[in-house]
Amino acid sequence: MMEEAALHEEQRRIRRMRLLVDVTAQVLSEDEKLTFCEALRLIEAARTAVLRLFPDKDDTFNLVIRPRLERIIHERFQISSVSPVN
């Protein structure tokens, strides 16, 4: 029973993370008033939110999710590289 509850909770967190990343990608792609700096801040806000859901997955975010979001910024702002905001 505990394992089932833990599995259910993890699935819920995964759904929330997917929604968060998908909405972030959509805003990066479609918000015409979004500036470059705001786009970088949005990626960092997504990272913070994902790490609240999965505290030990910083490397996964940087390897899987960040490149997806940065690709959108590259295409939108016609730049060759994006540096993380610290």
LOMARVEX-619177 format. One record per residue (C-alpha): residue number from 1; x negated, y negated, z negated; residue in one letter. Coordinates in pm, whole numbers. Example, Ala and Ser with C-alpha at 12.3 -4.5 7.8 and 13.67 -1.06 7.14 Angstrom:
<nodes>
+-----+--------+--------+--------+--------+
! num !   east !  north !     up ! residu !
+-----+--------+--------+--------+--------+
!   1 !  -1230 !    450 !   -780 !      a !
!   2 !  -1367 !    106 !   -714 !      s !
+-----+--------+--------+--------+--------+
</nodes>
This chain:
<nodes>
+-----+--------+--------+--------+--------+
! num !   east !  north !     up ! residu !
+-----+--------+--------+--------+--------+
!   1 !      0 !      0 !      0 !      m !
!   2 !   -282 !   -244 !    -84 !      m !
!   3 !   -462 !   -160 !    238 !      e !
!   4 !   -145 !   -225 !    434 !      e !
!   5 !   -102 !   -565 !    266 !      a !
!   6 !   -465 !   -653 !    333 !      a !
!   7 !   -428 !   -552 !    698 !      l !
!   8 !   -109 !   -759 !    729 !      h !
!   9 !   -287 !  -1061 !    577 !      e !
!  10 !   -582 !  -1027 !    814 !      e !
!  11 !   -350 !  -1002 !   1113 !      q !
!  12 !   -171 !  -1316 !    996 !      r !
!  13 !   -503 !  -1503 !    968 !      r !
!  14 !   -607 !  -1384 !   1315 !      i !
!  15 !   -279 !  -1513 !   1463 !      r !
!  16 !   -331 !  -1849 !   1293 !      r !
!  17 !   -688 !  -1870 !   1422 !      m !
!  18 !   -580 !  -1790 !   1779 !      r !
!  19 !   -307 !  -2052 !   1765 !      l !
!  20 !   -549 !  -2307 !   1621 !      l !
!  21 !   -808 !  -2245 !   1892 !      v !
!  22 !   -547 !  -2241 !   2170 !      d !
!  23 !   -395 !  -2571 !   2055 !      v !
!  24 !   -741 !  -2725 !   2023 !      t !
!  25 !   -826 !  -2614 !   2377 !      a !
!  26 !   -499 !  -2755 !   2506 !      q !
!  27 !   -556 !  -3092 !   2339 !      v !
!  28 !   -912 !  -3106 !   2476 !      l !
!  29 !   -779 !  -3030 !   2824 !      s !
!  30 !   -465 !  -3241 !   2835 !      e !
!  31 !   -489 !  -3545 !   2605 !      d !
!  32 !   -581 !  -3819 !   2850 !      e !
!  33 !   -662 !  -4071 !   2575 !      k !
!  34 !   -902 !  -3839 !   2393 !      l !
!  35 !  -1255 !  -3982 !   2383 !      t !
!  36 !  -1575 !  -3782 !   2397 !      f !
!  37 !  -1645 !  -3846 !   2027 !      c !
!  38 !  -1292 !  -3745 !   1932 !      e !
!  39 !  -1332 !  -3425 !   2134 !      a !
!  40 !  -1649 !  -3336 !   1944 !      l !
!  41 !  -1476 !  -3409 !   1613 !      r !
!  42 !  -1185 !  -3191 !   1718 !      l !
!  43 !  -1421 !  -2896 !   1775 !      i !
!  44 !  -1574 !  -2948 !   1432 !      e !
!  45 !  -1228 !  -2970 !   1273 !      a !
!  46 !  -1137 !  -2641 !   1444 !      a !
!  47 !  -1458 !  -2486 !   1311 !      r !
!  48 !  -1376 !  -2601 !    957 !      t !
!  49 !  -1024 !  -2459 !    982 !      a !
!  50 !  -1146 !  -2126 !   1122 !      v !
!  51 !  -1405 !  -2097 !    846 !      l !
!  52 !  -1133 !  -2152 !    585 !      r !
!  53 !   -952 !  -1853 !    731 !      l !
!  54 !  -1270 !  -1645 !    780 !      f !
!  55 !  -1551 !  -1787 !    562 !      p !
!  56 !  -1815 !  -1540 !    681 !      d !
!  57 !  -1758 !  -1590 !   1056 !      k !
!  58 !  -1963 !  -1903 !   1133 !      d !
!  59 !  -2185 !  -1709 !   1375 !      d !
!  60 !  -1881 !  -1569 !   1553 !      t !
!  61 !  -1735 !  -1919 !   1589 !      f !
!  62 !  -2062 !  -2048 !   1735 !      n !
!  63 !  -2101 !  -1754 !   1974 !      l !
!  64 !  -1741 !  -1711 !   2093 !      v !
!  65 !  -1513 !  -2004 !   2022 !      i !
!  66 !  -1746 !  -2307 !   2041 !      r !
!  67 !  -1866 !  -2224 !   2395 !      p !
!  68 !  -1504 !  -2197 !   2514 !      r !
!  69 !  -1420 !  -2540 !   2373 !      l !
!  70 !  -1746 !  -2696 !   2493 !      e !
!  71 !  -1680 !  -2571 !   2847 !      r !
!  72 !  -1361 !  -2773 !   2845 !      i !
!  73 !  -1554 !  -3082 !   2734 !      i !
!  74 !  -1818 !  -3024 !   3004 !      h !
!  75 !  -1552 !  -3008 !   3273 !      e !
!  76 !  -1349 !  -3296 !   3142 !      r !
!  77 !  -1628 !  -3546 !   3072 !      f !
!  78 !  -1862 !  -3429 !   3351 !      q !
!  79 !  -2161 !  -3373 !   3120 !      i !
!  80 !  -2425 !  -3104 !   3114 !      s !
!  81 !  -2459 !  -3034 !   2741 !      s !
!  82 !  -2277 !  -3093 !   2415 !      v !
!  83 !  -2461 !  -3124 !   2086 !      s !
!  84 !  -2285 !  -3022 !   1766 !      p !
!  85 !  -2175 !  -3301 !   1534 !      v !
!  86 !  -2332 !  -3275 !   1190 !      n !
+-----+--------+--------+--------+--------+
</nodes>
